Amino acid sequence: MELAIMIEGQNGLTWPRWQRIVLAVEELGFAGLYRSDHFTNARPPDKDSLELWVSLVWLADHTRRIRFGPLVTPFSFRHPALTARMAAAVDDLSGGRLTLGVGAGWQEREHELFGFDLLPPRERFERFEEGVIVLKQLLAGDKPVTFNGKYYRFAGAQIFPAPQRRAGLPILIGGNGKKRTLPLAAKYADEWNAVFLTPPAFRELNQSLEEWILQAGRHPQQVQRSMMTGLVLGKTQADLEEKMHAYGGGGWKPADLRARGLIVGSPAEVVEQIQALSEAGVQRLMLQWLDLDDLEGMEILAKSVLEKIN
């Protein structure tokens, strides 16, 4: 299994913090670094939120090994043409290490604050599917794109220069929804990213995804399986209890958070839970790292967990 770090960019991310995190992830041996694309949080207080694509340009130019990308960049405030152009340029700059996570958008507050149209769920996913279709055509780069949809219209549009990887640039679609997300991932994605699931729950959704993939006329191996979830790693019991407050406050026990799909415990317990997810079918695990200044903890994670699963 690949082990990567995921951060919430709207939780106080600044240039100094981002630069430290990027270099630490590269040096410590993690497979990748992924981050959210939000203007702000769903609830106040608002914190620093370094712009996603600008931050990925810096990462692409200052690393040589790690894979990276958005989890996820939404079409609700990023037009698929702009997304395609930015993704192609960043991927080329990195030497082909970007995984392009795209989404429909979900957080109402940031859309209201900045004047973006989120749309009701059905229309939102209709727009998302159109966006994925034109995004893939633009990235393929082999011919001009003409498209007349309900939400997007193109008349001979083409990206210059053409992306170096063209259709090989992987598209990630994330979410646990059986009615909308899984069918879309099965039809269009190169990677499906689940969120906060226990091993049995992941196994069940993974089976449903395979059925949708076959219905779409594709082979199950064409879609990589990944998951983003929370991590509470404690060197001692006191340390563990203190860190658990970040995921729901007092009163929680490790078993409560594990039941919600988080990975919780000592280094040995964390290794055991990661192995269980691997056996359930997870190929890449993105661990949500909430404390953006805790590089010491990230080093402990690398030495006590990463080295044992590689």
C-alpha positions as CSV (number, residue, x, y, z in Angstrom):
1,M,0.0,0.0,0.0
2,E,1.1,3.6,-0.7
3,L,1.0,5.9,2.3
4,A,0.4,9.6,1.6
5,I,-0.4,12.8,3.6
6,M,-3.5,14.9,3.1
7,I,-3.9,18.3,4.6
8,E,-6.9,20.7,4.8
9,G,-5.6,23.8,3.1
10,Q,-8.4,26.0,4.6
11,N,-7.2,25.3,8.2
12,G,-4.5,27.9,8.4
13,L,-2.2,27.0,5.5
14,T,0.4,29.7,4.7
15,W,3.4,29.7,2.4
16,P,5.9,28.9,5.3
17,R,3.8,26.0,6.5
18,W,3.2,24.7,3.0
19,Q,6.9,24.8,2.1
20,R,7.8,23.0,5.3
21,I,5.2,20.3,4.8
22,V,6.1,19.7,1.2
23,L,9.8,19.2,1.9
24,A,9.1,17.0,4.9
25,V,6.8,14.7,2.9
26,E,9.3,14.4,0.2
27,E,12.3,13.8,2.5
28,L,10.5,11.4,4.9
29,G,9.5,8.9,2.1
30,F,5.8,9.3,1.9
31,A,4.3,8.4,-1.5
32,G,2.5,11.7,-1.9
33,L,0.9,14.9,-0.6
34,Y,-2.7,15.9,-1.3
35,R,-4.8,18.8,-0.2
36,S,-8.3,20.2,-0.1
37,D,-9.5,23.0,-2.4
38,H,-11.6,25.3,-0.2
39,F,-11.9,29.0,0.2
40,T,-12.9,28.7,3.8
41,N,-14.3,26.2,6.3
42,A,-18.0,25.2,6.6
43,R,-18.1,27.1,10.0
44,P,-16.3,30.1,11.4
45,P,-13.7,31.1,12.4
46,D,-12.1,31.6,9.0
47,K,-8.4,30.9,8.7
48,D,-5.6,31.4,6.2
49,S,-6.3,29.3,3.1
50,L,-3.4,29.3,0.6
51,E,-4.8,29.0,-3.0
52,L,-4.7,25.4,-4.2
53,W,-3.3,25.6,-7.7
54,V,-0.7,28.2,-6.9
55,S,0.6,26.0,-4.1
56,L,0.8,23.0,-6.4
57,V,3.0,24.9,-8.8
58,W,5.5,25.4,-6.0
59,L,5.3,21.8,-5.0
60,A,5.8,20.6,-8.6
61,D,9.0,22.7,-8.9
62,H,10.5,21.9,-5.5
63,T,10.1,18.1,-5.4
64,R,11.3,15.3,-7.6
65,R,9.6,12.2,-6.3
66,I,6.2,12.5,-4.5
67,R,2.8,12.3,-6.3
68,F,0.3,15.0,-5.4
69,G,-3.0,16.7,-6.3
70,P,-6.2,18.2,-5.1
71,L,-8.8,16.2,-3.0
72,V,-10.7,17.6,-4.8
73,T,-11.0,20.7,-7.0
74,P,-14.7,21.4,-7.7
75,F,-16.2,22.5,-11.0
76,S,-18.7,24.6,-9.0
77,F,-16.0,27.3,-8.8
78,R,-13.4,26.1,-11.2
79,H,-14.5,25.8,-14.9
80,P,-13.3,22.5,-16.5
81,A,-11.4,24.4,-19.2
82,L,-9.4,26.4,-16.7
83,T,-8.9,23.2,-14.6
84,A,-7.6,21.3,-17.6
85,R,-5.2,24.1,-18.6
86,M,-3.8,24.4,-15.0
87,A,-3.6,20.6,-14.5
88,A,-1.8,20.1,-17.8
89,A,0.8,22.8,-17.0
90,V,1.4,21.6,-13.4
91,D,1.7,18.0,-14.4
92,D,4.2,18.9,-17.1
93,L,6.2,21.0,-14.7
94,S,6.3,18.1,-12.2
95,G,7.4,15.5,-14.8
96,G,4.1,13.7,-14.7
97,R,3.3,13.3,-11.0
98,L,-0.2,15.0,-10.7
99,T,-3.3,13.1,-9.9
100,L,-6.2,15.3,-10.8
101,G,-9.0,15.0,-8.2
102,V,-12.2,16.7,-9.3
103,G,-15.6,17.1,-7.6
104,A,-19.0,18.6,-7.9
105,G,-18.7,20.9,-4.9
106,W,-20.5,20.5,-1.6
107,Q,-19.7,23.2,1.0
108,E,-22.6,25.7,1.0
109,R,-20.9,28.4,3.0
110,E,-18.0,29.1,0.7
111,H,-20.3,29.2,-2.3
112,E,-22.6,31.7,-0.6
113,L,-19.7,33.9,0.6
114,F,-18.0,34.2,-2.8
115,G,-21.0,34.1,-5.0
116,F,-20.6,30.7,-6.7
117,D,-23.6,28.6,-7.8
118,L,-23.6,25.3,-6.0
119,L,-26.9,24.1,-7.5
120,P,-29.2,21.5,-6.0
121,P,-27.7,17.9,-5.9
122,R,-29.2,16.5,-9.1
123,E,-28.2,19.5,-11.2
124,R,-24.9,19.7,-9.4
125,F,-24.0,16.1,-10.5
126,E,-25.3,16.7,-14.0
127,R,-22.9,19.6,-14.3
128,F,-20.1,17.6,-12.8
129,E,-20.6,14.8,-15.3
130,E,-20.5,17.2,-18.2
131,G,-17.4,18.8,-16.7
132,V,-15.6,15.4,-16.5
133,I,-16.4,14.6,-20.1
134,V,-15.0,17.8,-21.5
135,L,-12.0,17.7,-19.1
136,K,-11.0,14.3,-20.3
137,Q,-11.4,15.4,-24.0
138,L,-9.3,18.5,-23.4
139,L,-6.5,16.6,-21.7
140,A,-6.4,14.0,-24.5
141,G,-5.2,16.9,-26.6
142,D,-5.6,15.0,-29.9
143,K,-8.3,17.1,-31.5
144,P,-10.4,20.2,-31.0
145,V,-13.3,19.8,-28.5
146,T,-16.8,20.7,-29.5
147,F,-19.5,20.1,-26.9
148,N,-23.0,21.4,-26.5
149,G,-24.3,20.5,-23.0
150,K,-26.7,22.0,-20.6
151,Y,-23.9,23.6,-18.5
152,Y,-20.8,23.8,-20.8
153,R,-20.4,24.6,-24.4
154,F,-17.2,24.4,-26.5
155,A,-16.6,25.2,-30.1
156,G,-13.3,23.7,-31.3
157,A,-11.5,24.3,-28.0
158,Q,-8.0,22.8,-27.6
159,I,-5.1,23.1,-25.1
160,F,-1.7,24.4,-26.4
161,P,0.8,23.0,-25.7
162,A,-0.9,19.6,-25.5
163,P,-0.3,17.9,-22.1
164,Q,2.7,15.7,-22.2
165,R,0.8,12.8,-20.7
166,R,-2.4,13.6,-22.5
167,A,-5.0,11.0,-21.6
168,G,-2.5,9.4,-19.3
169,L,-3.0,12.1,-16.7
170,P,-5.1,10.3,-14.1
171,I,-8.5,11.6,-13.0
172,L,-9.6,10.9,-9.5
173,I,-13.3,11.0,-8.4
174,G,-13.9,10.8,-4.6
175,G,-16.9,10.0,-2.4
176,N,-18.9,7.2,-0.9
177,G,-22.3,7.8,-2.6
178,K,-23.7,4.7,-4.2
179,K,-26.3,6.4,-6.4
180,R,-24.2,9.1,-8.1
181,T,-20.5,9.0,-7.1
182,L,-19.7,5.3,-7.7
183,P,-21.4,5.1,-11.2
184,L,-19.5,8.3,-12.2
185,A,-16.2,6.9,-10.9
186,A,-16.7,3.6,-12.6
187,K,-17.4,5.3,-15.9
188,Y,-14.8,8.1,-16.0
189,A,-12.2,7.8,-13.2
190,D,-8.7,6.4,-13.2
191,E,-8.8,6.4,-9.4
192,W,-11.7,6.2,-6.9
193,N,-11.1,7.8,-3.5
194,A,-13.3,6.7,-0.6
195,V,-13.6,8.8,2.6
196,F,-13.5,7.7,6.3
197,L,-14.5,4.0,6.0
198,T,-13.9,0.9,8.1
199,P,-12.4,-2.1,6.3
200,P,-15.7,-3.9,6.0
201,A,-17.5,-0.7,4.7
202,F,-14.7,-0.2,2.1
203,R,-14.9,-3.8,1.0
204,E,-18.6,-3.5,0.4
205,L,-18.4,-0.2,-1.5
206,N,-15.4,-1.6,-3.5
207,Q,-17.5,-4.5,-4.6
208,S,-20.3,-2.2,-5.7
209,L,-17.8,-0.2,-7.7
210,E,-16.5,-3.3,-9.5
211,E,-20.0,-4.0,-10.6
212,W,-20.5,-0.5,-11.9
213,I,-17.1,-0.7,-13.7
214,L,-18.1,-3.9,-15.5
215,Q,-21.5,-2.3,-16.4
216,A,-19.5,0.6,-17.9
217,G,-17.6,-1.8,-20.1
218,R,-14.3,-1.3,-18.3
219,H,-12.0,-3.7,-16.5
220,P,-11.8,-3.3,-12.6
221,Q,-8.0,-2.9,-12.8
222,Q,-8.4,0.3,-14.8
223,V,-9.6,2.1,-11.6
224,Q,-7.2,2.4,-8.7
225,R,-8.7,2.4,-5.2
226,S,-7.6,4.9,-2.5
227,M,-9.1,6.3,0.7
228,M,-8.7,9.5,2.7
229,T,-9.2,9.2,6.4
230,G,-8.3,10.7,9.7
231,L,-5.3,9.7,11.8
232,V,-4.8,9.9,15.6
233,L,-1.4,8.5,16.4
234,G,-0.2,8.7,20.0
235,K,3.1,7.8,21.5
236,T,1.5,7.4,24.9
237,Q,-2.1,7.1,26.1
238,A,-2.1,10.7,27.3
239,D,-0.8,11.9,23.9
240,L,-3.5,9.8,22.2
241,E,-6.3,11.3,24.3
242,E,-5.1,14.8,23.7
243,K,-5.0,14.4,19.9
244,M,-8.4,12.8,19.9
245,H,-9.9,16.1,20.8
246,A,-9.3,17.3,17.2
247,Y,-11.9,14.8,16.0
248,G,-15.0,15.5,18.1
249,G,-13.9,16.8,21.4
250,G,-13.9,15.0,24.8
251,G,-15.8,11.8,25.6
252,W,-14.6,9.9,22.5
253,K,-12.8,6.6,22.9
254,P,-10.5,5.1,20.3
255,A,-13.1,2.5,19.4
256,D,-15.7,5.3,18.7
257,L,-13.4,7.0,16.2
258,R,-12.4,3.7,14.6
259,A,-16.1,2.9,14.1
260,R,-16.3,6.2,12.1
261,G,-13.5,5.1,9.8
262,L,-10.5,6.8,11.5
263,I,-7.2,5.2,12.2
264,V,-6.5,5.5,15.9
265,G,-3.9,4.2,18.4
266,S,-0.3,3.5,19.1
267,P,2.1,3.0,16.2
268,A,1.6,-0.8,16.4
269,E,-2.2,-0.4,16.4
270,V,-2.0,2.0,13.5
271,V,0.1,-0.5,11.4
272,E,-2.5,-3.2,12.1
273,Q,-5.4,-1.0,11.0
274,I,-3.6,0.1,7.8
275,Q,-2.9,-3.6,7.0
276,A,-6.6,-4.3,7.5
277,L,-7.5,-1.6,5.0
278,S,-4.9,-3.0,2.5
279,E,-6.5,-6.4,2.8
280,A,-9.9,-4.8,2.1
281,G,-8.6,-3.4,-1.2
282,V,-7.2,0.1,-0.4
283,Q,-4.1,0.7,-2.6
284,R,-3.3,4.2,-1.6
285,L,-4.1,5.7,1.8
286,M,-4.2,9.5,2.3
287,L,-3.9,10.3,6.0
288,Q,-5.5,13.6,7.1
289,W,-2.9,15.7,8.9
290,L,-4.7,18.4,10.9
291,D,-1.9,19.9,12.8
292,L,0.0,21.8,10.1
293,D,2.9,22.6,12.4
294,D,3.4,19.1,13.7
295,L,6.4,18.0,11.6
296,E,7.8,16.0,14.5
297,G,4.7,13.9,14.6
298,M,5.0,13.4,10.8
299,E,8.6,12.1,11.3
300,I,7.3,9.7,14.0
301,L,4.7,8.5,11.6
302,A,7.3,7.9,9.0
303,K,9.7,6.0,11.3
304,S,7.2,4.0,13.3
305,V,4.6,3.2,10.6
306,L,5.7,4.0,7.1
307,E,8.9,1.9,7.4
308,K,6.9,-1.1,8.7
309,I,4.4,-1.2,5.8
310,N,6.9,-0.7,3.0
